[in-house]
Amino acid sequence: MIRGRWSKKQTYEKVLYVISIICSISIIIFGCTQILGVWKTGANVLGPLVYVSLLVQSIETWKKNKKLAIACSCVSIFLLVFSIFEFVIR
């Protein structure tokens, strides 16, 4: 059943899905290392990953609600640029 749905998806949807999974796994790993104190600067990487994940989700919702997707995309791009800028300054 899952295979049938996967084959019906377009290529960009598959790419977005894989990127979303990679970001989610990375967020969990970096969050755990930050909480456990293994990697003190993990929050510097965690922020941009969250915003990339938000951007991917906004692209995925484009077909359902374009106004919400545009607003979410603008916010996520602003936050992503701000977090990268903040990372460069530190």
N, C-alpha and C positions, 0 to 999 in steps of 0.2 A: 504494500500500500504506500509506504513512504517512497519507494523507488518510483512509482508511477507519478507521484506529485513532483519529485525532483526532476524527472525527465520533462515535465511540462513547463518548468521554470525557464525563463530566458537567461542568457549568459550573465547579464549584469546582475540579475537577482541572485544567481549562484555565487558570484564574486562578492556581493554585499553580505550574503549570509556567511561565507567563509571569513571575511574580514571581521564581521560581528563576533563570531565564535573566537577568533584569535584575540581580539581586543578583550572580550569577556574573561577568557582564561588568563590573559596577562594582567588584567585588573585584579583578579582574585589572587594571583601569585604575588604581585607587587604589594597589594594591600596586606597580605599575610606577613610578608617580610618586613613591612613598615611597622605593623602592630607588634611583631615579635622582636623588633629592634635589630634584626639581622642586617638590614640595609637602611641606614639612617636617611639617605637622600632619595628613597623610593617614592616619596610624595611628588618629587619633581617630575617623575615619569608617569606617575599615576594620574595626575591632572589631565595632561594632554590625551592620554588614552581614553579617559572618560568622555572627553569632548569629541574625540573621533568616533567613539561608539554612539554618542548622541547624534552626530552628523549622519552616520550610517542609518540609524533608526528614522531620522527625518526624511532621508531619501527613500527609504522603504515605504513610508506612509504617503508618499507623493500621490499615488493613485487614489487613495482613500479620501484625503483632505488636503488640498493644495495650499490653502491659507495657513493651516497649522504647520504644514511642512516647510513653508517659506519662513514663517516666524521662528520655528525651531532651528532651521538651517542658519539663519542670521545670528541667532544667539550662540549656537555652537561654534560657528566660525569666529565670532568676536571673542568668545572665551578661549578658543584654541590659539588664536593669534596672541591674545593677552598672556596666556600661560607660557607660550614659547618665548615671548618677549621677556617675561619675568625670569624664565630659566636662563636666558642669555645674560641678563643683568647680574644674576647671582654668580 
